Amino acid sequence: MSSREALAGKRILVFGGHRRLGRAIALDLARKGADITLTCRHSVGDAEATVATILATGGSAQWRRCDLASHADIADAVAAVLTSRGGLDAVVVCAASYRPGGAEPAAGTDAPEILHENAWAPVQAALAARAALQACGDGRVVLLGDLAGVRPYRGYLAHSMAKAAVHHAVAGLAVELAPEILVNGVAPGAVLRPDDHPEQDWARLQRKNPLGAAALQDPELPVRAVCAAVAFFLTCPRFVTGQVLAVDGGRSAQW
Ligand SMILES: NC(=O)c1ccc[n+]([C@@H]2O[C@H](COP(=O)([O-])OP(=O)(O)OC[C@H]3O[C@@H](n4cnc5c(N)ncnc54)[C@H](OP(=O)(O)O)[C@@H]3O)[C@@H](O)[C@H]2O)c1
């Protein structure tokens, strides 16, 4: 069965599916026939635009507001899918912050928030959907990790710690939620430049992998690779769980 056939009609909740990498993932899944509910926190215009794009191409989508810091928001997002779609087949968690910090003195640090929104909140999102995913018969969860989870970024101690926790959460949730729900992760390297990251430095980071410049001739390729990895975990035979796939041009493999 192709991934297009396997995803057709699947009701997928994409936290943070409104912009950037989450948008690319939501659009890719929608193109393959999935019924997308995406969430945004502040960027309502992006959520509306992404839903409009999916609808304009004949797909099915809706959006909800959700701050992952709020358990009530997470529960509401899950409930919205159940009410409007009658069930839920998969959850993908893309929403995350990318904030520096953690190595400064404890007073005044944002580290607890960074740890919560990047590590504990994705776990909460998976757990909030647990009953619905168990009921659907082929439940799937995909969490977005980060190269930082295995190779800490200088200046981003809390973010890196949180992403390392996501890697462990994938394994832990896979055990906790088995056998009904498969839980896997995708850990991108430098695939999509944050708006505030200087272009030249980003190009330098992207070339720091064994595949080098050759892999980057098509600038869309890294994002496409992430989308393909997410789609794989949402459609693979039910014998793969607890795995995190690095999508980083091999950078995490290189010392
Ligand atoms: N981009 C890359 O190259 C790269 C590299 C490694 C890993 N990743 C991972 O891939 C995923 C997507 O990356 P990205 O670069 O597209 O993400 P991003 O631009 O850093 O963030 C995407 C969105 O997440 C939302 N968000 C942040 N905190 C939130 C919260 N507490 N509750 C709800 N939403 C929240 C924000 O939405 P609003 O604007 O609506 O507030 C933000 O625009 C993340 O997990 C990221 O860590 C990306």
The ligand as an SDF file (V2000), in Angstrom:
LIG
                    3D

 48 52  0  0  0  0  0  0  0  0999 V2000
   13.5220   24.4340   11.5500 N   0  0  0  0  0  0  0  0  0  0  0  0
   14.5190   23.5840   11.6990 C   0  0  0  0  0  0  0  0  0  0  0  0
   15.5040   23.5830   10.9390 O   0  0  0  0  0  0  0  0  0  0  0  0
   14.4730   22.5930   12.8400 C   0  0  0  0  0  0  0  0  0  0  0  0
   15.6640   21.9820   13.2420 C   0  0  0  0  0  0  0  0  0  0  0  0
   15.6180   21.0710   14.2690 C   0  0  0  0  0  0  0  0  0  0  0  0
   14.4250   20.7430   14.8850 C   0  0  0  0  0  0  0  0  0  0  0  0
   13.2830   21.3610   14.4840 N   0  0  0  0  0  0  0  0  0  0  0  0
   12.0300   21.0090   15.1820 C   0  0  0  0  0  0  0  0  0  0  0  0
   10.9730   20.8580   14.2570 O   0  0  0  0  0  0  0  0  0  0  0  0
    9.7710   21.4130   14.8030 C   0  0  0  0  0  0  0  0  0  0  0  0
    9.2420   22.5360   13.8970 C   0  0  0  0  0  0  0  0  0  0  0  0
   10.3060   23.4460   13.6550 O   0  0  0  0  0  0  0  0  0  0  0  0
   10.0550   24.9610   13.2160 P   0  0  0  0  0  0  0  0  0  0  0  0
   11.3860   25.5490   12.9630 O   0  0  0  0  0  0  0  0  0  0  0  0
    9.0260   24.9990   12.1770 O   0  0  0  0  0  0  0  0  0  0  0  0
    9.4410   25.5380   14.5860 O   0  0  0  0  0  0  0  0  0  0  0  0
    9.3850   27.0660   15.0950 P   0  0  0  0  0  0  0  0  0  0  0  0
    9.3450   27.9780   13.9380 O   0  0  0  0  0  0  0  0  0  0  0  0
   10.4680   27.2470   16.1120 O   0  0  0  0  0  0  0  0  0  0  0  0
    8.0050   27.0710   15.8840 O   0  0  0  0  0  0  0  0  0  0  0  0
    6.8140   26.7620   15.2110 C   0  0  0  0  0  0  0  0  0  0  0  0
    5.6630   27.2920   16.0030 C   0  0  0  0  0  0  0  0  0  0  0  0
    5.5320   26.6210   17.2410 O   0  0  0  0  0  0  0  0  0  0  0  0
    4.5890   27.4000   17.9640 C   0  0  0  0  0  0  0  0  0  0  0  0
    4.8120   27.3520   19.4100 N   0  0  0  0  0  0  0  0  0  0  0  0
    5.9150   27.7140   20.1010 C   0  0  0  0  0  0  0  0  0  0  0  0
    5.6770   27.5530   21.4120 N   0  0  0  0  0  0  0  0  0  0  0  0
    4.3980   27.0920   21.5300 C   0  0  0  0  0  0  0  0  0  0  0  0
    3.5510   26.7600   22.6090 C   0  0  0  0  0  0  0  0  0  0  0  0
    3.9500   26.8840   23.8810 N   0  0  0  0  0  0  0  0  0  0  0  0
    2.3070   26.3310   22.3420 N   0  0  0  0  0  0  0  0  0  0  0  0
    1.8640   26.2170   21.0780 C   0  0  0  0  0  0  0  0  0  0  0  0
    2.6060   26.5310   20.0120 N   0  0  0  0  0  0  0  0  0  0  0  0
    3.8590   26.9690   20.2490 C   0  0  0  0  0  0  0  0  0  0  0  0
    4.6680   28.8460   17.4880 C   0  0  0  0  0  0  0  0  0  0  0  0
    3.3790   29.1660   16.9420 O   0  0  0  0  0  0  0  0  0  0  0  0
    2.7090   30.6320   17.0600 P   0  0  0  0  0  0  0  0  0  0  0  0
    3.4980   31.4500   16.0700 O   0  0  0  0  0  0  0  0  0  0  0  0
    1.2920   30.4050   16.6730 O   0  0  0  0  0  0  0  0  0  0  0  0
    2.8740   31.0870   18.4740 O   0  0  0  0  0  0  0  0  0  0  0  0
    5.7540   28.7510   16.4190 C   0  0  0  0  0  0  0  0  0  0  0  0
    5.5170   29.6160   15.3480 O   0  0  0  0  0  0  0  0  0  0  0  0
   10.1280   21.8810   16.2070 C   0  0  0  0  0  0  0  0  0  0  0  0
    9.8900   20.8360   17.1230 O   0  0  0  0  0  0  0  0  0  0  0  0
   11.6070   22.1320   16.1090 C   0  0  0  0  0  0  0  0  0  0  0  0
   12.2880   22.0460   17.3710 O   0  0  0  0  0  0  0  0  0  0  0  0
   13.2630   22.2890   13.4750 C   0  0  0  0  0  0  0  0  0  0  0  0
  1  2  1  0
  2  3  2  0
  2  4  1  0
  4  5  1  0
  4 48  2  0
  5  6  2  0
  6  7  1  0
  7  8  2  0
  8  9  1  0
  8 48  1  0
  9 10  1  0
  9 46  1  0
 10 11  1  0
 11 12  1  0
 11 44  1  0
 12 13  1  0
 13 14  1  0
 14 15  2  0
 14 16  1  0
 14 17  1  0
 17 18  1  0
 18 19  2  0
 18 20  1  0
 18 21  1  0
 21 22  1  0
 22 23  1  0
 23 24  1  0
 23 42  1  0
 24 25  1  0
 25 26  1  0
 25 36  1  0
 26 27  1  0
 26 35  1  0
 27 28  2  0
 28 29  1  0
 29 30  1  0
 29 35  2  0
 30 31  1  0
 30 32  2  0
 32 33  1  0
 33 34  2  0
 34 35  1  0
 36 37  1  0
 36 42  1  0
 37 38  1  0
 38 39  2  0
 38 40  1  0
 38 41  1  0
 42 43  1  0
 44 45  1  0
 44 46  1  0
 46 47  1  0
M  CHG  2   8   1  16  -1
M  END
$$$$
